[in-house]
Amino acid sequence: DRWLTCRSLPPGALERIVDDVADRCRVPWFAGAVKINVSLVPPLVLLPVFLHVAALHFLLGLVVLTSLPVVVLWYYYLTHRRKERTLFFLSLGLFSLGYMYYVFLQEVVPRGQVGHSQVVLLTSGLVLMLAALLRAKKDPGYLPIPAGDAKSSHQDFPNKNLRGSSNGLHGVATAGAASGRAVNGEAKGYSRASAEGPEGVRKDWCAKCQLVRPARAGHCRLCGRCVRRLDHHCVWINSCVGEQNHQAFILALSFFMLTSVYGITLTLDTVCRGRTLFVALFYCPGAYSDYSSALSFTCVWYCAIVTAGMGYILLIQLLNISYNVTEREARLALRDNTGRRLLGGLVIDTGQYNRGFLCNWGHFLSLGSPPPLRSAEDIV
C-alpha cells in the first residue's frame, strides 16, 4: 500500500521483507522443507548468463568482464563492513570451477586438439585442489570454549568500554583509558589484559570468549571464536585461516594456480592456434568467428582475471611466510607503525618472529604438529 501510494517505508521494513523472503525460500525434502541460503543463488544464475552475453560481441565481453570484478568487490565491501558471513564467495568460486570445467569439456575438447592425457592431468589438478580446499575448510585451530555459557558471561562482563574491531579482535579497556578508534583490528586507547605464561611468553585475554589466548592467537568476529595463529578470515572458503589449516590453504591456492594456468593454455592453443599464450590472450582474430570459440575465449578471460587475483593473494601469503608474519600481525604493525615495509610494501616485517628464510619456512611446515616431548633430563 505504501508503494502504491508513494509513501515512504518505515525504517527496517525492507530488511524485514528480505528476511521473510529468504526464510520462505525452501526446497521440499523427505524430512521436511530445507531452507536455501539466498547467497548461494546469484552465482548459479548470473555467472552463466553474464558469460553467454559476453560471448555475443567483443564490446559486450569488455563491459561484462570489467563489471564483474567491480560487483564482487562491492559485495565484499558491503559484507565486510557489516561483519556478515556469506556463502556467496564460496559458491562463486566452486561454481566457477565447475562451469569452466564444463565449458572446457563441451567446447574445447571436441575440437580434437586436446589429448586424453591432458584432460586427465587437468582433472587431477582440479581434484587435488578440491581436496586441499576441503582440508582448509576444517578446524583452523579454534581455542576450546571454557565451560559455561560464553554469551552470558560476556553480557555480565563488568567493563562497558569494550569495543569491537574491523577484523574481529577485542580488548579489555584499562581503568581510565580513553576510548579509541578501531583500525584494522585493535582499538587505540585500549590495552589488552595479559598474562605471563611459561618461559615469559605473553598471553592475551579475550573478553569475548572469556579465555586467555596464547601468543599470535586472535579473535574472529565473523566466526565468533579465537583461533591459534590467526592469519585472516578468508571469504573464499568462508572460514578463518589459522594454525591448523594454513598449509592446506596455501596448497589449495597453489593447485588452483597450476590448474588454471594449464587450462587457459590448453584452451588458447585450441582457439588461437599458432600464437603464444600472452599474445593469444590479447590478440586472437578468430575468437568471435563462431559462438563456441567466443564462449571459450570469454571463459579464458574470466579465468585469467580470477587467476590474477588469486595469484596476488598467493604471493602475499608466500612473502608473509618467508618473514614469519601473519596478515593480522601485519595490519596491527601498520596501525601501530611498528613494522618495516619491504619489497615495495608487499610485506610488513614486524621482526618479532623473523628467524631467517629457512627457519621461517621450517616453522610454517611444522604448523599443527604436536610439540616435541621434553625428557626429564632436559627439564633438569
Disulfide bonds with the S-S distance in Angstrom:
Cys272-Cys284 1.63
